[in-house]
Amino acid sequence: MITQAAEKVKINLSSQVKDRIQIECLSQGQDLDLGLTRNRLELLCADIFDETLQCVDTAIANAGMATDEIHEVVLVSGSARIPELQKRLKEKFPTKEIKMTINPAEAVVYGAAVQAAMLNNDRSVEDIQLSDVTPLSLGVTLFMDRMSTIIQRNTKMPVTITKTNYTTVIDSQKSMKVLVYQGENSVASKNNLLGEFTAEGIELVAAGVPTVDITFSLDKNGILNATAVDTKTGGEGHVSDHLSE
């Protein structure tokens, strides 16, 4: 009830400077009647606006671009209608028009529909180019809880990458347990564990001698296939998982 009332006031304050939250019998028979101005809302949400602009900076940096290389700024989601957020974006991109040519509340759904059509090879979207990327890095840990990244975040999908020279840590180690993680922390266990598998048939020699290649193959649907293969014996193991974004 309170959430719905707050959402309504937030929407109203995008087009007017003041509004009221009114809820009958909110608690122990007491009604709530609270006035709220746009200025007050902007003060309450200042930290959220700051975080939003930080996300913009991160997205630009991850794309390897500078602010002046951005061609257009298109707003999406209902909160894009908030005047203070639009004002901050205009200050950040002073030479660009802040566009709302697509209904902000429908833009994300529209994009998802286009993506679904492309995944189904629908000819109606054959002229549209859309690149999906990995939201977080993907890697493994084999020893001392260190994260060894194989696919960097923001890598275009689909992609297949093989990383070589993984090896054993004890003599005559006949198998290798591989934990697959998603995240940016150098400590593997602080990232998101996607799955694990064991590569069997490792060459029975001294520690550090076997060479094991680990391959990550990520398809356009976000399905990750991870495989580890001993380059001499052919012993292997694998796991498949759908990435959670």
N, C-alpha and C positions, 0 to 999 in steps of 0.2 A: 504493500500500500504506500509506504513512504517512498520507496524507490520509484514507483510510477508517478507519484506527485512531483518528486524532484526532477525526473526526466521531463515532465510536462513544463515545469518552470524553466528549466534550462533551454528548452526549445523556444518558449515564449520570449525569453530574454535575448534571443538572437535577433528579434524584430521589434522589441520594445525595451524601454530602459528600466522598467520595474514591473513586479508581479507579486502574487501572494501564493503561499502554500496553505491550503485549507483542507483539513482532514477532520471529520466528525468522529468523536469517541475514539481518539487515538490510544489513550491509556486511562484505565480506571474511570471511564466516563468523561474524561477531559478532552476538549477539542483542541486542535492545533490551528492557529491562525498566525502565520509568520510572513512578514513582508521581506522581499529580497530585491535588491537593485542589481543592474548589470555590473556596475563598478564593484560591488561586494563580491559577486560571483567571480569576476576576473581576479580579484585578490585571493580568493579561496583556491582558485585553479592555477595560480601563477606557477607553482612547481611543475604542474602537469604540462603547461605550455612550454616551460623550459626543457622538459624531457622530450617533448615533441620535436623541438628544434634541434636537440642533440641527435635525435634519430635521423633527422634530415641530413645533418652533417656527416653522420656515420654512413648513411646510404651513399652520399656523394663520394666520400673517401674510399669506400669499398669498391665503387665503380671506377676508381682511378681518375676522377674528373675534378675540375674546379667549378666553383659556383657560377662563374661567367660562361661556362660551357653548356649550362642547362638551357635547352630551347624553350620549354614550356613548363609551367607549374599547374598541374591539374589536381583539383581537390576532390577527395572521395570520403565517404562516410558522412553520417548526419552531423557529426561534430565539426565538419568543415564549414558549417554555416556560422560558427561562432565568430563574431566580429573581431575580437581581440586576436584570435588565431590568424585570421586573414590579414590583420594589420601587421603582425609579426612577420608573416611570410612575405608581405610586400616590402617590408624593411630589409629582409634578407635578400630578396631578388628585386631590387629597385627598378631594373630595366625590363622586367618581365611582367606580362599580364597574368594575374591569378585567375585561372579559368575554372568555370563551373558549368561548362557546356553540357556535361553529363550530369544527370540528377545524382548528387552525392550519395543519397541513400540507396541508389540502385547500381552505382558504379562497380562495387566489388562483386555483386551478383552477376552483372553483365560480363565482367572479366572472367569469372568462373565459368559462365556459359560458353564463352568463346574458347576457353581452354578445353572444356569438355568436348566441344565440337572438333577441335583440332586433334585431340587424342583419338577421336572416332573417325578421323580422316573425312570429315564432312566437307564437301566441295564448296559450300557456301562461305567458308572462311579460308579458302586456299590462298587468297591474296594477302592474308594477315601473317606477319612474322611475330612470333612471341617466344621469347627465350625464358625458360625456367632455370633457376639456379638452386644450388644447395644452400639452405639457410644457415647451416652450421658445418664446421669441419667434421670429417669422418676419419677415424683412425683406430689403432689397436694399442694394447699394452701387453707386453710379454714378460717384463721383468722390472722390479723396483717401482711399479706403479707409474711409470713414465708414459705419457701420451705420445705416440708416434703417428703423426698425421699423414694420411694417404691422399685424401681428397680435401683440398682447401675449401673453406666456405666461399660462396658466390661463384663456384665453378659451374659452368653451363652444363645442363643435362640434355641428353644422355652423355655419359662419360665412363671410360674404363681406364684405370691407372694401376700399374704394377710397381710395387716397391720391393727392391731386392736386398739381399744380404742380411736377412733375419737369421738368427742361429740359436743354438742350444746353450744352456747355462750350466749343465752338469754332464759328466762323462756318460756315454752310452745311453743317452736320453732317447727313448724310442718313440715318444709322442710329444706334441707341443700344443698346449692349451692357448687359444687365442680369444681375447675379449675384445669385442667391437664397441667402440664408443662414439658418441656424437657430442661435440662441444669444443670450447676454446681453451679450457684450462690445461696447463702443462701437467697437472696431476690427474691421471686418467680417471681415478675413482670419483673425482668431483664433477665429472661429465655424466651424460646420460648413457647408461648401458643399454645397447640395442640387442645384443645377443652374444653368444659364445659358441665356439666349436673346437674340436680337437683334430689336429693333423696327425695321422698315424703313419707308421712306416718310415720314421726318420732314421737316417744312416747311423748305425751304432758305432760311433767313434768319439774321440775326445771332444769336450765342450768347446764350442766356438768353431768347429770344423765344418759341420753341415751348413749348407746354404738353402734357405727357405724363401721363396718368393710369395708375397701376399698381393692378391689382386682384388680390387674393389671395382665392381661394375654396377653403375647406377643408371636405371633406364628412365624413360620419360615419365613414367608413372610414379617415380619415387621408390621403386623396388630396388633394394641393395642386395647384391650377391657378393659375398666375400669368400675367397678361396685361398688356401695356403698349400703350396706344393714344394716338396723337397726336390731340388733340381737334379739330384743324382739318382735317388731311388724312385721318384715319382709318387712317393707317399703323400697323401693329401687329406684335406678336410674342408668343409664349407658350411655356410649358413646363409639364409635369405631372410630379409625383414623389410617391412614397409616403414619408411621414415615417418616420424611424428614431428610436425613442424610447430 
